[in-house]
Amino acid sequence: MNLKEEILAILFMRFKVQPSQALPMLENWFAEHPQATWGTLKNLLKENKITVSQGSLQELTQQSYKILCIDDSSIILQEINRFLEDANYSVFLIKNPLQASREMIRIVPDLILMDVNMPGIDGYKLCRLIRNHSVLKAKPVIMMTGNTGLLDRAKARMVGATDYLTKPFSRAEFLEIVQKYLG
């Protein structure tokens, strides 16, 4: 497979770009980056420094971290979105934990925040899946839950959670933990 085919495969699989959209998207990107090569683009894609937004390839700046929030509560997701609205983050909110596993691979977030108690697949199982995935295993995972016991914290650590945030939490507590892992 040559470089162009590899890049097209990444666009099709990771970003779900339609074949009819891929070539014009690539042509536009190379027109905006005349000194770039296919190798340059492949490396940016492999390093997750490129995203597809509004039908075009866009480079992510270092400060534009991607945060994925998984919670079956719309209220919690709305609050997290409100907490992060003034910050320079790309925020992805997912209510369905079963959908989250597919979306994580597509998004490749810099930080994953998830509820522990969710229908279908709980946060512990989802965290275990993340830790077994080659692209996601090193990403920080913060478990968010109303469970305050030491056993809950220990279980979260055992499945690979990086940290633990107890609900309800304030905006300051939330931003402090986000800053801890994203700088």
C-alpha positions in Angstrom: 0.0 0.0 0.0 1.5 3.4 -0.9 1.3 6.5 1.2 -1.7 8.0 -0.6 -3.6 4.7 -0.1 -2.7 4.6 3.6 -3.9 8.2 4.1 -7.2 7.5 2.3 -7.7 4.4 4.5 -7.2 6.5 7.6 -9.7 9.1 6.3 -12.2 6.4 5.5 -11.9 4.3 8.7 -11.0 6.9 11.5 -13.0 9.9 10.2 -15.7 8.1 8.2 -15.0 10.4 5.2 -16.8 9.3 2.0 -14.6 8.4 -1.0 -16.2 11.2 -3.0 -15.1 13.8 -0.4 -11.6 12.5 0.4 -9.7 13.6 -2.8 -11.1 17.2 -2.8 -10.3 17.3 0.9 -6.7 16.2 0.3 -6.3 18.6 -2.7 -7.5 21.6 -0.5 -5.1 20.6 2.3 -2.1 20.3 -0.1 -3.1 23.7 -1.7 -3.0 25.3 1.8 0.3 23.5 2.7 2.3 23.6 -0.5 5.6 22.4 1.1 3.9 19.4 2.7 4.4 15.8 1.4 2.3 12.7 1.6 4.7 11.6 4.3 4.2 14.8 6.3 0.4 14.3 6.2 0.7 10.6 7.2 2.8 11.5 10.2 0.4 14.2 11.3 -2.5 11.7 11.0 -0.6 9.1 12.9 0.2 11.6 15.7 -3.5 12.6 15.8 -2.5 16.2 14.9 -5.1 16.4 12.1 -8.9 16.2 12.4 -11.7 16.4 9.9 -14.0 19.4 10.6 -16.7 20.9 8.4 -15.5 18.8 5.4 -11.8 19.7 5.5 -8.6 18.6 7.1 -7.5 20.8 9.9 -4.3 20.7 12.0 -4.9 20.7 15.8 -2.9 23.2 17.7 -1.1 22.0 20.8 -3.5 23.8 23.1 -6.6 22.4 21.4 -6.9 19.2 23.5 -9.7 16.8 22.8 -11.7 15.8 25.8 -14.2 12.9 25.6 -16.9 12.8 28.3 -19.1 9.7 28.7 -22.0 9.9 31.1 -25.6 8.6 30.8 -26.8 11.8 32.5 -27.6 14.7 30.1 -27.4 17.1 33.1 -23.8 16.1 33.9 -22.8 16.3 30.2 -24.4 19.8 30.0 -22.5 20.9 33.1 -19.2 19.6 31.9 -19.8 21.4 28.6 -20.6 24.6 30.5 -17.5 24.2 32.6 -15.3 23.9 29.5 -17.0 26.3 27.2 -14.5 29.2 27.8 -11.4 26.9 27.6 -9.5 26.0 24.4 -10.7 22.4 24.3 -12.6 20.3 21.8 -15.2 18.7 23.9 -17.0 15.5 22.8 -20.1 14.5 24.8 -21.4 10.9 24.6 -24.5 9.7 26.5 -24.4 6.1 25.3 -21.5 4.1 26.7 -21.8 1.4 23.9 -21.4 4.1 21.3 -18.4 5.6 23.2 -16.1 2.7 22.3 -16.4 3.4 18.6 -16.2 7.1 19.0 -13.1 7.0 21.1 -11.2 5.3 18.3 -12.4 7.9 15.8 -11.7 10.9 18.1 -8.5 9.7 19.9 -9.1 12.0 22.8 -6.3 13.5 25.0 -8.4 13.0 28.1 -11.3 10.7 28.9 -13.8 11.4 31.6 -16.4 8.8 32.3 -19.2 7.9 34.7 -18.8 4.6 36.6 -22.5 3.6 36.7 -24.0 3.4 33.2 -26.4 1.1 31.5 -25.1 -1.5 29.0 -21.4 -1.3 29.9 -20.2 0.3 33.1 -17.2 2.6 33.5 -15.0 -0.2 34.9 -15.5 -2.4 31.8 -15.1 0.5 29.5 -11.9 1.6 31.2 -10.5 -2.0 30.8 -11.3 -1.9 27.1 -9.5 1.4 26.8 -6.4 0.0 28.6 -6.4 -2.9 26.1 -6.5 -0.7 23.0 -3.1 0.2 21.5 -4.0 3.8 20.6 -5.9 4.6 23.8 -4.0 2.7 26.5 -1.8 5.6 27.5 -4.6 8.3 27.6 -5.6 9.5 31.1 -9.0 8.2 32.2 -10.8 10.0 35.0 -13.7 8.1 36.6 -16.6 10.3 37.8 -19.0 8.9 40.3 -21.1 9.5 43.4 -19.5 6.4 45.0 -17.1 7.7 47.7 -15.8 4.5 49.2 -12.2 3.3 49.2 -13.3 0.0 47.5 -14.7 2.0 44.5 -11.4 4.0 44.2 -9.4 0.8 44.4 -11.5 -0.9 41.8 -11.1 2.1 39.5 -7.3 1.9 39.9 -7.4 -1.9 39.3 -9.0 -1.4 35.9 -6.5 1.3 34.9 -8.2 4.6 35.8 -5.8 7.4 36.1 -7.8 9.4 38.7 -11.2 9.7 40.4 -13.6 12.6 40.7 -16.5 12.4 43.2 -19.9 13.8 42.2 -21.1 16.4 42.8 -18.0 18.4 41.9 -17.5 22.1 41.5 -16.3 23.9 38.4 -13.0 24.6 40.2 -12.5 20.9 41.2 -13.3 19.8 37.6 -11.0 22.3 35.9 -8.2 21.4 38.4 -8.3 17.8 37.4 -8.5 18.6 33.7 -5.5 20.9 34.0 -3.6 18.3 36.0 -3.6 15.9 33.0 -3.6 18.4 30.1 -1.3 21.0 31.5 
